[in-house]
Amino acid sequence: MTAPRALDGLPCLECARPLLFDEANGWVVCATAQCVAMGMEMPLWRAARRRDAADPNPAGWPRPLLGGLPVPWITVVAAGRAWFRHLHGDRLRDCQTGWLCQVCGELLPELAWVVVTEEGHVVTPAGMHQRCRVLATSRCPHLQAAGRRLRDVEVTRERIISGGRPWAQVRSPVSWQDWTLLGDKLTLSTVNAHMVIHSPAARGCG
């Protein structure tokens, strides 16, 4: 297990000392003994959102590159780097409720793409444009690694079950919800694109 480490580019708003980041759970905390915020944990994305600096990862196309990889809109960018394994909670929720693309942050058409497990669970639960799906499935290490069968499926909002409820019945959720697809377990006949082989599903890309 990796010990929490200081993020030099993400200081505490109270004492200006670097926050400690636990990469295993994606949370940061101030550990300065004299600070009024000592011990107050928060997700990395929330700590990054509180800064007044210009958005380092705005919506739009094409996507910015960091470390040689395109950065999805829902990926946390903080302390000068992209944290591909950690998702921006507010943005992912907005993608779900506003039918926005998780890769570029722009409005989706009626038909959008999702990546699903054989059981119909949506990996990183939000839709994508066709161009964004191609980018994600060709560049995201988790969607390229071997180990688990995942499929790209073109869906409408009517097929989405969000947090156990039909998409249209979800009203102003506080946080993002897990997505599954309505209907029986997916078969090859339901897939409108290639099937890819994946590593065990992760929350983020990287």
LOKE-683522 format. One record per residue (C-alpha): x, y, z negated; residue number from 1. Coordinates in nm, 3 decimals, m for minus. Layout:
BEGIN
<r <X, Y, Z>, NUM>
...
! end
This chain:
BEGIN
<r <0.000, 0.000, 0.000>, 1>
<r <0.135, 0.343, 0.099>, 2>
<r <0.159, 0.599, m0.182>, 3>
<r <m0.019, 0.936, m0.135>, 4>
<r <0.207, 1.193, 0.024>, 5>
<r <0.219, 1.570, 0.038>, 6>
<r <0.079, 1.743, 0.349>, 7>
<r <0.297, 2.048, 0.398>, 8>
<r <0.060, 2.202, 0.650>, 9>
<r <m0.249, 2.168, 0.429>, 10>
<r <m0.210, 2.362, 0.102>, 11>
<r <m0.455, 2.378, m0.184>, 12>
<r <m0.673, 2.689, m0.154>, 13>
<r <m0.632, 2.761, m0.525>, 14>
<r <m0.259, 2.718, m0.592>, 15>
<r <m0.115, 2.703, m0.236>, 16>
<r <0.077, 2.385, m0.320>, 17>
<r <0.059, 2.101, m0.064>, 18>
<r <m0.235, 1.864, m0.110>, 19>
<r <m0.164, 1.494, m0.158>, 20>
<r <m0.311, 1.271, 0.111>, 21>
<r <m0.407, 0.906, 0.063>, 22>
<r <m0.406, 0.766, 0.415>, 23>
<r <m0.576, 0.445, 0.302>, 24>
<r <m0.904, 0.620, 0.223>, 25>
<r <m0.862, 0.950, 0.407>, 26>
<r <m0.897, 1.171, 0.098>, 27>
<r <m0.683, 1.459, m0.027>, 28>
<r <m0.636, 1.594, m0.379>, 29>
<r <m0.440, 1.866, m0.557>, 30>
<r <m0.199, 1.720, m0.811>, 31>
<r <m0.059, 2.046, m0.949>, 32>
<r <m0.103, 2.033, m1.327>, 33>
<r <m0.181, 2.405, m1.374>, 34>
<r <m0.426, 2.429, m1.082>, 35>
<r <m0.799, 2.465, m1.148>, 36>
<r <m0.859, 2.227, m0.854>, 37>
<r <m0.636, 1.952, m0.993>, 38>
<r <m0.791, 1.609, m0.941>, 39>
<r <m1.077, 1.733, m0.722>, 40>
<r <m1.077, 1.492, m0.429>, 41>
<r <m1.230, 1.557, m0.089>, 42>
<r <m1.214, 1.398, 0.258>, 43>
<r <m0.933, 1.519, 0.480>, 44>
<r <m1.182, 1.658, 0.734>, 45>
<r <m1.353, 1.869, 0.471>, 46>
<r <m1.023, 2.012, 0.346>, 47>
<r <m0.926, 2.100, 0.703>, 48>
<r <m1.268, 2.257, 0.772>, 49>
<r <m1.229, 2.501, 0.481>, 50>
<r <m0.937, 2.679, 0.648>, 51>
<r <m0.999, 3.004, 0.836>, 52>
<r <m0.755, 2.923, 1.117>, 53>
<r <m0.872, 2.877, 1.475>, 54>
<r <m1.018, 2.535, 1.551>, 55>
<r <m0.724, 2.316, 1.665>, 56>
<r <m0.962, 2.064, 1.823>, 57>
<r <m1.249, 2.248, 1.994>, 58>
<r <m1.522, 2.090, 2.202>, 59>
<r <m1.472, 2.078, 2.577>, 60>
<r <m1.306, 1.899, 2.864>, 61>
<r <m1.029, 1.807, 2.930>, 62>
<r <m0.925, 1.695, 2.583>, 63>
<r <m0.612, 1.831, 2.411>, 64>
<r <m0.311, 1.599, 2.382>, 65>
<r <m0.127, 1.535, 2.056>, 66>
<r <0.144, 1.272, 2.029>, 67>
<r <0.081, 1.184, 2.393>, 68>
<r <m0.282, 1.082, 2.327>, 69>
<r <m0.605, 1.267, 2.410>, 70>
<r <m0.779, 1.379, 2.091>, 71>
<r <m1.155, 1.311, 2.059>, 72>
<r <m1.369, 1.592, 1.919>, 73>
<r <m1.459, 1.381, 1.613>, 74>
<r <m1.094, 1.313, 1.523>, 75>
<r <m0.955, 1.511, 1.230>, 76>
<r <m0.673, 1.749, 1.325>, 77>
<r <m0.489, 1.885, 1.021>, 78>
<r <m0.137, 1.974, 0.913>, 79>
<r <m0.028, 1.993, 1.276>, 80>
<r <m0.127, 1.644, 1.384>, 81>
<r <m0.423, 1.429, 1.483>, 82>
<r <m0.535, 1.169, 1.228>, 83>
<r <m0.683, 0.919, 1.469>, 84>
<r <m0.799, 0.677, 1.199>, 85>
<r <m0.999, 0.943, 1.016>, 86>
<r <m1.319, 1.089, 1.156>, 87>
<r <m1.464, 1.434, 1.102>, 88>
<r <m1.783, 1.363, 0.907>, 89>
<r <m1.976, 1.676, 1.004>, 90>
<r <m1.891, 1.640, 1.372>, 91>
<r <m1.988, 1.274, 1.383>, 92>
<r <m2.320, 1.357, 1.216>, 93>
<r <m2.375, 1.639, 1.468>, 94>
<r <m2.299, 1.400, 1.756>, 95>
<r <m2.563, 1.161, 1.626>, 96>
<r <m2.839, 1.412, 1.555>, 97>
<r <m2.770, 1.641, 1.852>, 98>
<r <m2.696, 1.368, 2.109>, 99>
<r <m2.345, 1.503, 2.162>, 100>
<r <m2.044, 1.319, 2.302>, 101>
<r <m1.799, 1.198, 2.039>, 102>
<r <m1.504, 1.252, 2.277>, 103>
<r <m1.569, 1.601, 2.418>, 104>
<r <m1.839, 1.736, 2.183>, 105>
<r <m2.067, 1.838, 2.471>, 106>
<r <m2.433, 1.750, 2.525>, 107>
<r <m2.497, 1.401, 2.660>, 108>
<r <m2.734, 1.312, 2.945>, 109>
<r <m3.034, 1.090, 2.881>, 110>
<r <m2.819, 0.782, 2.941>, 111>
<r <m2.497, 0.762, 2.739>, 112>
<r <m2.231, 0.502, 2.670>, 113>
<r <m2.151, 0.326, 2.342>, 114>
<r <m1.901, 0.055, 2.248>, 115>
<r <m2.063, m0.234, 2.062>, 116>
<r <m1.979, m0.561, 1.894>, 117>
<r <m2.140, m0.887, 1.998>, 118>
<r <m2.392, m0.836, 1.715>, 119>
<r <m2.499, m0.496, 1.852>, 120>
<r <m2.315, m0.282, 1.597>, 121>
<r <m2.189, 0.043, 1.752>, 122>
<r <m1.819, 0.104, 1.690>, 123>
<r <m1.763, 0.472, 1.602>, 124>
<r <m2.140, 0.538, 1.613>, 125>
<r <m2.197, 0.808, 1.872>, 126>
<r <m2.243, 0.823, 2.248>, 127>
<r <m2.004, 0.915, 2.529>, 128>
<r <m2.018, 1.050, 2.883>, 129>
<r <m1.901, 0.816, 3.157>, 130>
<r <m1.577, 1.015, 3.201>, 131>
<r <m1.521, 1.012, 2.823>, 132>
<r <m1.590, 0.639, 2.799>, 133>
<r <m1.326, 0.574, 3.064>, 134>
<r <m1.077, 0.791, 2.876>, 135>
<r <m1.150, 0.625, 2.541>, 136>
<r <m1.140, 0.266, 2.661>, 137>
<r <m0.821, 0.323, 2.859>, 138>
<r <m0.624, 0.524, 2.600>, 139>
<r <m0.750, 0.440, 2.250>, 140>
<r <m0.517, 0.178, 2.092>, 141>
<r <m0.803, 0.018, 1.895>, 142>
<r <m1.006, m0.029, 2.211>, 143>
<r <m0.707, m0.179, 2.390>, 144>
<r <m0.571, m0.423, 2.130>, 145>
<r <m0.651, m0.792, 2.140>, 146>
<r <m0.857, m0.977, 1.881>, 147>
<r <m1.229, m0.897, 1.901>, 148>
<r <m1.489, m0.881, 2.175>, 149>
<r <m1.643, m0.538, 2.227>, 150>
<r <m1.853, m0.417, 2.515>, 151>
<r <m1.941, m0.087, 2.679>, 152>
<r <m2.318, m0.045, 2.707>, 153>
<r <m2.524, 0.233, 2.866>, 154>
<r <m2.818, 0.326, 2.642>, 155>
<r <m3.090, 0.583, 2.578>, 156>
<r <m3.174, 0.725, 2.236>, 157>
<r <m3.471, 0.488, 2.216>, 158>
<r <m3.235, 0.191, 2.177>, 159>
<r <m3.048, 0.342, 1.882>, 160>
<r <m3.117, 0.230, 1.525>, 161>
<r <m2.954, 0.491, 1.298>, 162>
<r <m2.914, 0.396, 0.933>, 163>
<r <m3.182, 0.128, 0.973>, 164>
<r <m3.438, 0.361, 1.137>, 165>
<r <m3.520, 0.444, 1.500>, 166>
<r <m3.313, 0.742, 1.619>, 167>
<r <m3.621, 0.963, 1.671>, 168>
<r <m3.731, 0.917, 1.309>, 169>
<r <m3.404, 1.037, 1.153>, 170>
<r <m3.438, 1.393, 1.023>, 171>
<r <m3.146, 1.608, 0.905>, 172>
<r <m2.927, 1.339, 0.747>, 173>
<r <m2.665, 1.460, 0.498>, 174>
<r <m2.399, 1.240, 0.656>, 175>
<r <m2.350, 1.025, 0.963>, 176>
<r <m2.519, 0.685, 0.983>, 177>
<r <m2.420, 0.343, 1.109>, 178>
<r <m2.571, 0.263, 1.448>, 179>
<r <m2.696, m0.065, 1.590>, 180>
<r <m2.883, m0.131, 1.914>, 181>
<r <m3.251, m0.222, 1.921>, 182>
<r <m3.327, m0.567, 2.054>, 183>
<r <m3.175, m0.911, 2.049>, 184>
<r <m2.802, m0.976, 2.034>, 185>
<r <m2.634, m0.846, 2.346>, 186>
<r <m2.562, m1.078, 2.632>, 187>
<r <m2.349, m1.017, 2.938>, 188>
<r <m2.662, m0.947, 3.139>, 189>
<r <m2.730, m0.631, 2.931>, 190>
<r <m2.389, m0.480, 2.992>, 191>
<r <m2.354, m0.217, 3.264>, 192>
<r <m1.973, m0.203, 3.260>, 193>
<r <m1.663, m0.408, 3.191>, 194>
<r <m1.615, m0.617, 2.879>, 195>
<r <m1.300, m0.539, 2.682>, 196>
<r <m1.110, m0.725, 2.412>, 197>
<r <m1.052, m0.541, 2.085>, 198>
<r <m0.888, m0.561, 1.749>, 199>
<r <m1.121, m0.568, 1.445>, 200>
<r <m1.342, m0.261, 1.460>, 201>
<r <m1.199, 0.046, 1.296>, 202>
<r <m1.360, 0.375, 1.199>, 203>
<r <m1.127, 0.578, 1.412>, 204>
<r <m0.893, 0.564, 1.703>, 205>
<r <m0.520, 0.540, 1.659>, 206>
! end
